[in-house]
Amino acid sequence: MKKLRDYLPFVVLFLLPLLFYPVVDKSGWISSSDVHALLEFASSLLAITAGIMVLLHFFTTGRSFFLVISIGFVLIGTEEFVHAIFSFNRIWFEIHPHYILAILTTWLAGHFILLTSFFIALIFGEREIVAPKRRIYAIVYNSIGFICAAFVALLIFNSSFLPDFVQLGSITKKFIELSLSLLFFAAFIFYFRIYLKQQSRSPLLWSIIACIIFRILSHIFMLDTHTLYDSHWDVAHLLVFMSYFSPIFGVWGETIKLHKSSQVQLIELAKEMTERKLAEEELRASEERLRAIASNTPDHIIVQDNQLRYSFVVNPQLGLTEKDMLGKTDHDFLSKEEADNLSIIKTQLLKTGRPFHIETSLISLTGDPEFFDGTYVPKFDAQGNTDGLIGYFRNITKRKQVEEALKIKEALFRELFDNMKSGSTIFTVINDGSKGSDYIIKKINSIGLKMEGKELEEVVGKRFIDIRPTIDSYGLLPVMKKVWETGESASLPTRLYIDEHFSNYYENYIFKLPSGEIVTLYDDVTESKRAEVEIKNIKESLEILNHRLDEIRENERALISREIHDQLGQSLTALKIDLNWLRRQIAGDSKESAKVEGMIDLVTGTIRDVQRISFELRPAILDDLGLGAAVEWYCEEFANRTGLKLQIEIDDVQTESISKNLAIYRVLQESLTNIIRHADAKKVKVKLCKIKKDIVLLIQDNGIGISPDKISSSKSLGLMGMSERVKYSGGHMEITSPGKVGTIVKIYIPIK
């Protein structure tokens, strides 16, 4: 029902004139220019009167809304006056066609100016102008408005393109009238919404809405105007004339409303003054309580009068005393710059009566800066006038120092975070931390973004699972959850992460911040991992190739050994038999007999060399009598050839593989050769035995020993060859040099 009361007057005001539209449309009545001119003169006076009354209301309230509206009415009144002059045929010797176009144009210009003022008032109308400046604002803005109106009128009068736009009955004229009616309707919507939102309905706002409705109707009637002063023309201008009454009555209603409000305010003021007198008594009683309380607070409290002299001080700061401050101003003990800045703030507060919050730094008597945070509030006298101010301040120097230290730490952290070589992400944990959706990305450094191939806004704020879809199965989340629950740092060894975008190896280190966030540091080790695998494959290939070369070499040695033993050995034996026969045929004392004897000795030595070379290439005894016999024979042969003292402990043991037996034999050969070349030893111990499921060969000398660097050096090709032989046979080799005296070589090769 209340809404119906609000809507009904405007609906009736809008529809009632439209009921007469058919009558007006059928009427063939045409008035004279003189009648129209008188109507325009009356409209001009009403518009200017309405503008002046709204302007007076602006002087009362100070709202710029009413100033803008008043300018609009005054300006359209001026345009109406110009319009009337153009329409008054009696003052012109000749009615120029351009004057008729000027009449039409001033009609449109005046309406456009009024429409513009309505919208400007909506946008900037909330501002309040203080009383001393209201007259200046009114003069300046009205002057600007009159200048603009005069300029528009002059422009219209001298324009050469008016016929193309404003000719009655033209498409452009109708389009302009329709556009203005729609714009006025939009203004009606905005003002009506404001009117409905008001708890106390404004009569002046109601009257402005009524004026807008008349404007809409005037443009609707102007749509079908075909000639000057026809029925549509006159009704449209009559509606404009009527529209100026509503603002005049609206101002009267607003004045009555303000008068009633003032009476209520006077009653309330009387009550307030009575209550204030009672409050003053209470205030005097409470001042002593305030002083007692204030003296025990850590805050700095001051009271200053209108001349900014200190009249009350609690907990003086900056090394000052209460005596140093009472009766003085800031200029008496602060630097000029500090005192001037504070004076500006305090003077503004005394003028406006509004509290002012401030955070500032001041130099103490010791020359050190001290920081303060507080508020100045106005102090009022018994009449409610500002007669000073009260300041409540707290010394925040220590807090500032802590904040500055935190800023430095934050900057350092950010610099380290953004420039570390590893990717790093900070997570906020929700729920129980068992799923990728429980970890929200709070921060990520530049290396992490580079690994993800994303921009910062694509990552921050997202869930872990949104960035890494298969993270739940990767194995990292249990470690992160444990760190989150226990606070103990942990790591995840190198592991392969795979999804539709990534197939990479990562190393992860996880720790928890004091604030509760989880931090992960991670490195993409895909390249090194792949290189490691590739090196491993190459190494395995080289081991296989080396073993194959060893097999080929051993087979060639065996073949050469057999060829030397069978062919060369047999030939030398046959030659020796023939030489023995020849010696028997020659006289024993002759030169020839001595020569043959020498040849027999040479052939005998050559046969021994052939047997030795054949045995070293491939000891037949290894195949015929086994590993123990071959080791024992070689040791004795080596001792006889080199003169070293060998202690031999040989058990009758061997592996089940010829290749393993040969590997043990070759390690023995290489070890004894190294002793002769490098060890400078006098005594060597060789032991062959069985320990559990392994055949163990030990060679120990008393030479100069070998350094650990040489044992692991890539240049020790002999040792590397020995190690590879043993490794390929499924065993392992140990080389030690205890006490830097002598060397022990020990190999273990499985029997099977």
Secondary structure by P-SEA (a helix, b strand, c coil): caaaaacaaaaaaaaccccaaaaaaaccccccaaaaaaaaaaaaaaaaaaaaaaaaaaaacccaaaaaaaaaaaaaaaaaaaaaaaacccccccccaaaaaaaaaaaaaaaaaaaaaaaaaaacccccccccaaaaaaaaaaaaaaaaaaaaaaaaaaccccccccccccaaaaaaaaaaaaaaaaaaaaaaaaaaacccccaaaaaaaaaaaaaaaaaaaaccccccccaaaaaaaaaaaaaaaaaaaaaaaaaaaaaaaaaaaaaaaaaaaaaaaaaaaaaaaaaaaaaaaaaaccbbbbbbcccccccccccccccccccccccccccccccaaaaaaaaaaaaaaaaacbbbbbcccccccccbbbbbbbbbbbbbccccccccbbbbbbbaaaaaaaaaaaaaaaaaaaaaaacccbbbbbbbbccccccccccccccccaaaaaaaccccccccccccccccccccccaaaaaaaaaaaccccccccbbbbbcccccbbbbbbbbccccbbbbbbbbcaaaaaaaaaaaaaaaaaaaaaaaaaaaaaaaaaaaaaaaaacaaaaaaaaaaaaaaaaaaacccccaaaaaaaaaaaaaaaaaaaaaaaaaaacccccccccaaaaaaaaaaaaaaaccccccccccccccccaaaaaaaaaaaaaaaaaaaccccccbbbbbbbbcccbbbbbbbbccccccccccccccaaaaaaaaaaaaaaccbbbbbbccccbbbbbbbbbcc
